[in-house]
Structure formats: structure tokens, C-alpha cells
Amino acid sequence: MKQYKYLLFDLDGTITDSETGITRCVAYALNYFGIQVNDLRELSPFIGPPLLDSFKDFYNFTDEQATVAVAKYRERYADKGILENELYPGIEELLADAQKNGRTVILATSKPEIFAKRILDHFGLSDYFSFVAGSGLDGSLHTKTDVINYILQSNQITNLESVVMIGDRKHDIIGAKNVGIDSIGVLYGFGDYKELSDAGADHIAENIPALRKLLL
């Protein structure tokens, strides 16, 4: 197993269990269009992928409708949904130990960077991260590939063998493959083994103790 220097962590489904906040905000946005969702668990596929894409993929929204839906989502998310989540047990200890062991810990999320930083601050995790990268509210850095490329360029990381992306959805794995770095899929989030395996994850960790063994 390689000793990676740069650890790129996804946020939703990897560091925080954000199902409650995200699904409630998606339901709020859908309600604006007259769509009622009785079981919020049906909306869990929204966790991870870019929101704009999900509204189009799952509800066949047009570009214009999807843009409005994202705005409605953020209307509730900015005040309430952002803090309707919790840390996965053991993840803070893993981040702390990774930092102590000389690893460079970086956040790589499709969530808008401004929201991601608020979440890290809320949970007292900000000091563990040397760099935080997320999408822009203007739609910039739309895909996980964009986010990872931005991280590599901004931190002048040229040795791709020293970098690994850690996430729970296929988008994390595909983004890593697109830029030529390794990836670790985690099963305690919102993706399953088949999704991560089919996407080409180099390693799959069942839980946080297993992830620790892979990284440290």
C-alpha cells in the first residue's frame, strides 16, 4: 500500500452524514415546483453529485428549471440545512492523526466552497485542512474533476503518485481517474460497493477503521 502524502477528502458522505439537511432542502426545492416527496430517503441520490445535474437527471428538469431549483435549495440550505448533519464517528480522530503523521489533508467537495468552510468551522475541523476546494456559487468548478485539478494546480502538486481521493460516490472515483490519481471509495456513506467498484476505485474501505489502515 502506498504512503500517500496528499489526502483529498470528500465532505458529504465521507466526513459528515448530511442526509437530513440535503434531502430536506431538495424536498423544499421540489415543493416549489409542486412536487411532493413523502419519503425523504428517496432523495438520498442527491447526496454527492452536483445539484444542477441531479435535478436534471432525476426529475428531467430543463437547464432553466434546474437553475431555479438550485437557488430554492440554497434558500433553505444557507440558514437551516447546512447544519442539519453530523460527523461520522472516528473521522475527526483520523483527520487529526493524518495531520500528526505528516500528511497534507485537503477538502475536495462539489459543495460550494463557502458552505464547506462554514461546515468545517462548525465542527471544529478547519485546522486539520491545509486547503479547501469546492464549487463556486456561480457554477465554477462544477465537477469533481474540476475541483481536483484546481487543488493540484493551486498547491503545485506534480507527483500524482503521492495523491489519493477519498469519497463515497462514483463521482469522486471518476474525478480521480480523470486526473490520474488513486482513489479510495468508502462504504459508510451513500454509495455502495458496486457503484464504487464499477467506477474503478483502487481501494474500497468498509468503515473508518479500514480507511485508517489504508491511509496510515
C-alpha positions as CSV (number, residue, x, y, z in Angstrom):
1,M,0.0,0.0,0.0
2,K,1.3,3.4,-1.0
3,Q,2.1,6.0,1.6
4,Y,0.1,8.9,0.2
5,K,1.3,12.4,1.2
6,Y,-1.8,14.3,0.0
7,L,-5.2,13.1,1.2
8,L,-8.1,14.6,-0.6
9,F,-11.3,14.1,1.3
10,D,-14.9,14.5,0.0
11,L,-17.3,16.1,2.5
12,D,-20.8,14.8,2.3
13,G,-21.0,11.1,3.0
14,T,-17.2,10.9,3.8
15,I,-16.7,13.4,6.7
16,T,-20.3,14.3,7.5
17,D,-23.6,12.4,7.4
18,S,-25.5,15.2,5.7
19,E,-28.6,13.2,4.6
20,T,-31.1,15.1,6.7
21,G,-30.1,18.6,5.6
22,I,-29.6,17.8,1.9
23,T,-32.8,15.8,1.5
24,R,-34.9,18.4,3.3
25,C,-33.6,21.1,1.1
26,V,-34.1,19.1,-2.1
27,A,-37.7,18.5,-0.9
28,Y,-38.1,22.2,-0.3
29,A,-36.9,23.0,-3.8
30,L,-39.1,20.3,-5.4
31,N,-42.1,21.6,-3.5
32,Y,-41.6,24.9,-5.2
33,F,-42.4,23.1,-8.5
34,G,-45.4,21.3,-7.0
35,I,-43.6,18.0,-6.4
36,Q,-44.3,16.4,-3.1
37,V,-41.9,13.8,-1.7
38,N,-43.2,11.8,1.3
39,D,-40.2,9.7,2.0
40,L,-37.0,11.8,2.1
41,R,-34.9,8.7,1.7
42,E,-35.9,8.7,-1.9
43,L,-33.8,11.9,-2.3
44,S,-30.5,10.4,-1.0
45,P,-29.1,10.0,-4.5
46,F,-28.8,13.8,-4.5
47,I,-26.0,13.5,-1.9
48,G,-22.7,13.8,-3.7
49,P,-23.3,14.7,-7.3
50,P,-23.5,18.3,-8.5
51,L,-27.0,19.6,-7.6
52,L,-27.7,21.1,-11.0
53,D,-27.1,17.7,-12.7
54,S,-29.2,15.8,-10.1
55,F,-32.3,17.9,-10.7
56,K,-31.9,17.3,-14.4
57,D,-31.1,13.6,-14.1
58,F,-33.7,12.6,-11.5
59,Y,-36.6,14.9,-12.4
60,N,-35.9,15.7,-16.1
61,F,-35.7,19.5,-15.3
62,T,-34.6,21.8,-18.0
63,D,-31.4,23.9,-17.5
64,E,-33.6,26.8,-16.5
65,Q,-35.7,24.8,-14.1
66,A,-32.6,23.2,-12.6
67,T,-31.0,26.6,-12.0
68,V,-34.2,27.8,-10.2
69,A,-34.3,24.5,-8.1
70,V,-30.7,25.0,-7.0
71,A,-31.5,28.6,-5.9
72,K,-34.5,27.4,-3.9
73,Y,-32.4,24.6,-2.4
74,R,-29.8,27.1,-1.3
75,E,-32.5,29.4,0.1
76,R,-33.2,26.8,2.8
77,Y,-29.7,25.3,3.0
78,A,-27.9,28.6,3.9
79,D,-30.0,29.1,7.1
80,K,-31.1,25.6,8.2
81,G,-29.8,22.7,6.0
82,I,-26.2,23.5,6.3
83,L,-26.1,22.4,10.0
84,E,-28.5,19.5,9.7
85,N,-25.7,17.0,9.6
86,E,-23.3,15.2,12.0
87,L,-19.7,13.9,11.9
88,Y,-19.1,10.2,11.3
89,P,-17.7,8.7,14.5
90,G,-14.0,8.4,14.3
91,I,-13.5,10.8,11.4
92,E,-12.1,13.7,13.4
93,E,-9.5,11.4,15.0
94,L,-8.5,10.1,11.6
95,L,-8.0,13.7,10.3
96,A,-6.0,14.6,13.4
97,D,-3.8,11.6,13.2
98,A,-3.2,12.1,9.5
99,Q,-2.0,15.6,10.1
100,K,0.2,14.5,13.0
101,N,1.8,11.9,10.7
102,G,2.8,14.5,8.2
103,R,0.0,14.0,5.7
104,T,-1.4,17.1,3.9
105,V,-5.2,17.0,4.3
106,I,-7.3,18.7,1.7
107,L,-11.0,19.1,1.2
108,A,-12.3,18.3,-2.2
109,T,-16.1,18.8,-2.4
110,S,-18.7,19.6,-5.1
111,K,-20.5,21.7,-2.4
112,P,-20.0,25.4,-2.8
113,E,-16.7,26.3,-1.1
114,I,-18.4,29.0,1.1
115,F,-20.7,26.4,2.6
116,A,-18.0,23.8,3.0
117,K,-15.8,26.2,5.1
118,R,-18.8,27.0,7.3
119,I,-19.4,23.3,8.0
120,L,-15.7,22.7,8.8
121,D,-15.8,25.7,11.2
122,H,-19.0,24.5,12.8
123,F,-17.5,21.1,13.6
124,G,-14.1,22.5,14.6
125,L,-12.3,20.7,11.7
126,S,-10.8,23.6,9.9
127,D,-7.4,23.4,11.4
128,Y,-6.9,19.9,10.0
129,F,-7.2,21.1,6.4
130,S,-4.4,22.9,4.6
131,F,-6.6,23.7,1.7
132,V,-10.4,23.7,1.0
133,A,-11.7,23.4,-2.5
134,G,-15.3,23.4,-3.6
135,S,-17.5,24.7,-6.4
136,G,-18.4,28.3,-6.8
137,L,-21.9,29.7,-6.4
138,D,-21.5,30.9,-10.0
139,G,-21.2,27.4,-11.2
140,S,-17.4,27.3,-11.5
141,L,-15.6,24.1,-10.6
142,H,-18.8,22.2,-11.4
143,T,-17.4,18.7,-11.5
144,K,-15.2,16.7,-9.1
145,T,-12.6,16.6,-11.9
146,D,-12.6,20.4,-12.0
147,V,-12.2,20.5,-8.2
148,I,-9.3,18.1,-8.1
149,N,-7.5,19.8,-11.0
150,Y,-7.9,23.1,-9.1
151,I,-6.3,21.6,-6.0
152,L,-3.4,20.1,-7.9
153,Q,-2.7,23.4,-9.7
154,S,-3.2,25.7,-6.6
155,N,-0.9,23.6,-4.5
156,Q,1.6,22.9,-7.2
157,I,1.3,19.2,-6.8
158,T,3.1,17.4,-9.6
159,N,3.8,14.0,-8.2
160,L,0.4,12.4,-8.8
161,E,1.6,9.1,-7.2
162,S,1.5,10.9,-3.9
163,V,-2.2,11.9,-4.0
164,V,-5.3,10.0,-3.2
165,M,-9.0,11.0,-3.4
166,I,-11.3,9.6,-0.7
167,G,-15.1,9.6,-1.3
168,D,-18.3,7.7,-1.1
169,R,-19.8,8.2,-4.6
170,K,-18.7,7.3,-8.2
171,H,-18.1,11.0,-8.9
172,D,-15.2,11.0,-6.5
173,I,-13.7,7.9,-8.2
174,I,-14.3,9.2,-11.7
175,G,-12.8,12.6,-10.9
176,A,-9.7,10.9,-9.5
177,K,-9.3,8.7,-12.6
178,N,-9.8,11.7,-14.9
179,V,-6.8,13.5,-13.4
180,G,-4.6,10.4,-12.9
181,I,-4.6,9.9,-9.2
182,D,-5.6,7.0,-7.0
183,S,-8.9,6.7,-5.2
184,I,-10.4,5.1,-2.2
185,G,-14.2,4.5,-2.0
186,V,-15.8,4.4,1.4
187,L,-18.9,2.3,2.1
188,Y,-20.2,4.0,5.2
189,G,-21.5,6.9,3.1
190,F,-24.1,6.9,0.4
191,G,-22.6,4.8,-2.4
192,D,-22.4,1.0,-2.5
193,Y,-19.7,-1.4,-3.4
194,K,-21.0,-1.9,-6.9
195,E,-21.1,1.8,-7.7
196,L,-17.6,2.4,-6.4
197,S,-16.2,-0.8,-7.9
198,D,-17.7,-0.2,-11.3
199,A,-16.3,3.4,-11.3
200,G,-12.8,1.9,-10.8
201,A,-11.9,2.6,-7.2
202,D,-8.3,1.5,-6.4
203,H,-9.3,0.6,-2.9
204,I,-12.6,0.3,-1.0
205,A,-12.9,0.8,2.7
206,E,-15.9,-0.7,4.6
207,N,-15.6,1.7,7.5
208,I,-13.4,4.4,9.1
209,P,-11.1,1.9,10.9
210,A,-10.5,0.2,7.5
211,L,-9.8,3.6,5.9
212,R,-7.3,4.4,8.6
213,K,-5.4,1.2,7.8
214,L,-5.2,2.2,4.2
215,L,-4.0,5.8,4.9
216,L,-1.8,5.4,8.0
